[in-house]
Amino acid sequence: MDLTKPDGIGELNISRMTIIANGFELDFEGQVEGYGAVFCSHLLTHISGDESRGTLTGEARTFLNDGKVICTPHLGTFKREQSQIYSYFTDATDHGAVNFVTWDINLLTKAVGVRYWEAKSPS
């Protein structure tokens, strides 16, 4: 897998942020190449009180231009540097693809840069 050449890119925006005791919840929406309109919810949980890193769990739904829907869980980690979050996770779509995904999340502008690399092609 050549990490200098993603299989797809996209732009999302944060639509909701909720602070919880040991982390925060984020909702996103936007467009991702090859997946159309994307809607996601992530739970970011701090590790041992260290607010600069932690685990990520979530779900995504995508609506393709032809009307099909793709669903996937997300599982990974994140690193926070001030107002910037870098998340790294895998998905396992219900149409058979498995992707390694990175997001660059700017909490101040609510902008999210998406890159993914296909680890397994759809069935």
N, C-alpha and C positions, 0 to 999 in steps of 0.2 A: 504494500500500500504506500503510494507516494503522497506524503502529507503536504507537499508543495502544490499539488494539483487536486483540489476537491472535485468530487463528482457533481456537486451542486452547491449553490449559495442561495442566500435569501436575506430578507430584512423583516424583522418582527418589531412590534412595539409592546411595551408593558401596558396592560390595560387595568391591572389591579395589583396592589401590594398590601399585604396584611402582616403586621408584626405579631409573632407569637413568642411564647416564653423561651424556647430554645432555637429560634430561627425565624423564618418568614416564608410566606406563601406568595407566589407570583403567578399571574395569568398573562398570556401573550396572545397576540394575533398578528397576522401578516401573510406574506407570500414567500414561498420557497420553491425554487426551480425544481421541476419534476413532481412536485406535490401540491401545487395550487394554493388555495386558501388554507392556512394552518391556524389552529386554535389549540393552545396548550395550557396546562396548569402544572406548576412545579412546587414542591415542598423542599426548601433548603434548610437542613438541620445542622447546627453547629456541632463540632466535635469537642467534647469536654470543656465547654465554655469558651473555646477559642473561636471568636467571631470572624476570623480571617479565612476559615476553611471548613469544609464539612461534606455531607452527603446530599445527594439530589435524588428525589423520586418524583415521578409525574406520569401524565397521560397526554396524548395528543390525538386530535382528529383532524384529518385533512379532507378537503372537498376539491376533487379534481374538476377540470373544466368540462368533462363529460358527465358529471353528476355522481360519479362513484365516490365512496367514502372509504378512507383508510384509517385504521386505528392502531395505536402502538403504545406500549409502556415505555417509560424512560427511567434509566437507573445509572447513576454515576457519582461524580464528585464535583466540587467547586472550590475556587480560590478567590478571595476578595482582597483587592488593593484599593483602599479608600472607597470611592463611589463606583469602581469598576469591578465586575464579577466575571470570572472566566469559568465556564462550565464545560465539563467533558463527560459524555455519556454515550451509551449504546441504546439502540431501539430494536424492536423485533416486530415489524409490521405484520398485520393480518393478511397481507398479500404475498408474504414470503421474504421480503427484503430485510436484511439486517445491516444497520448503518452505525459507523462511529461518527459522532456529532460533536462539534464545538460551537459554543455560543460566546460572544463577547457582549456583555450586558452593561450598558451605561445607565446607572440608576438616576442620574441627574437629567439626562435628555430622554430617557425611557426607550432609547434605540438599542436594538439587538442585531448584531451581525451573525449570520448563521453560515456554517460550512459543514458539509457531510461527505463521507467517503463510504461507498458501498462495500461492505465486507462479504455479503452474500446477495446474489441477484434474486429477484422474485421468482417464485416457482413457475 
